[in-house]
Amino acid sequence: MLRYFGFSVGLTVAALVTAVFFGGPAALLAVAVLGVLEVCLSFDNAVVNAKVLRRMSPLWRKLFLYVGIFIAVFGMRLLLPIVLVSVTAQLSIPEVWDLALTDQEAYGENVEAAAEAIYTFGGIFLLMIFLNFLFDEEREIHWLSWLEKPLAKAGKLPYLAIVITLAVIYVGSQIADPEKYATVLVSGLAGLFTYLLIGGLNELMEAPETDDEDDVTATGQSTTGGNAAGTATKAVAGAGAAAFLYLEVLDASFSFDGVIGAFAISSDIFIIALGLGIGAFWVRSLTIYMVDKGTLDEYRYLEHGAMWAIGFLAAIMILELRFHISEYVTGLTGLLFIVAAVISSVIATRRERAHEPAPVESERDEVTAGRR
C-alpha cells in the first residue's frame, strides 16, 4: 500500500505542517476539510480515470501521474480560477492575481460571479460522458438493468445524447439569472464542443486496423510500401495524447465544484490550493491503485456507480444555476453510488459462485494430482 499511497501520505503531512506554520490551527483545519471534500467529490473521477488509464501505455501513465498532477494542482485548482475571473470580470491576469493576494474577499466574490460559466461548462461536459455511457449499445454488463437496458436500446437513435444536452443547455439558460442567459448558452456549447472535439481526436488517433490485403513482414514493413510498425507506434502515441487531454479536461470538470465550494471554507487561495491539492494527489494514487489491482474487473458495477455519480453531479451543477446545493450533499451522494455499486458487485459474484456446478470426481482427482 505504501507504494501507491506513501507519497500522498507524505505530501498530506507536509501540507498540514505548512498550513500550521503559516496560518495556525484554523488553517490546518481548513486544509484538512478541503482535502477530504475533494476526495469525496472526485472519488468517482478516480474510477473513470482508471478505466481510461488502463488502456494507456506505461509512458502515458507516468505522464498522467507526474505531469498531470502538476497541471491538476497548480493549473486546475490555482491558475484556472484566476483565468476564469479574468475573462468574466474583464480584468487582466496580473490584476486578478494581485486581487487574490491583497483582497481575497473580493477575489472570492469574482469567482462566485463566474460560477454560471464554470458550472455550465463542467456540467455539460460531465453530462455527455454520462449520456454516452447510458446509450452505449455494446455494453454487456448492466447494473440497474430495468433502466439501463431500455436506455441502451434508445442509443440506436443517432445524436440522441447531443439533442438531450442541447435541451439541458437551453433549460439551464432559462433557470439562470436573465443577465447570465448568454453566458450559460456560450459556456454550455463550449462544454459540448470540447467533449466532441476530444472524442473526435481520440477516435482519429486510434491505431488503424491493418487491411486484410496488406501483408506485414516480421520487421513491421508492409508489402504495400508503408511502415506498419511506425504507423502503429504513431497512432498509439496519438491515442495516448488524446486520452491524456481527455483526463485533464475531466479532472477540470470535477474540480470546478470543489474550487467554488472551497470559498465557503476559506478565501485564502493558497489554503484552497493546499487542501484541494492534497485531494488531487489522493485521487491520482487511487487511480493508479485501481489500474494495477484490476479493481474494475473485480467489482463489475464499480464503473456503473461512478457513471451514475457523474450524472448526478452534472445535474447538480446545472441546478446550481438557480439553487444552492451543499458540496457535502454532492460528495456524499457520489460516495453512496460507489458503495452501492461495490456491494452489488460482491453480491453478484457470490451468487455466481453459489450457482456454479460442483466439480465431478474426475475433475477433483485432476485438481488434487495437479496440487501434488
Salt bridges, closest charged atoms under 4 A:
GLU38 OE2 - ARG77 NH2 2.52
GLU148 OE1 - ARG139 NH1 3.17
GLU148 OE1 - HIS142 ND1 3.79
GLU248 OE2 - ARG284 NH2 3.40
ASP251 OD2 - ARG77 NH1 3.09
ASP251 OD1 - ARG284 NH1 3.80
ASP292 OD2 - ARG3 NH2 3.71
ASP297 OD1 - ARG54 NH1 3.27
GLU303 OE2 - LYS51 NZ 2.65
GLU352 OE2 - ARG300 NH1 2.87
GLU361 OE2 - ARG364 NH1 3.17
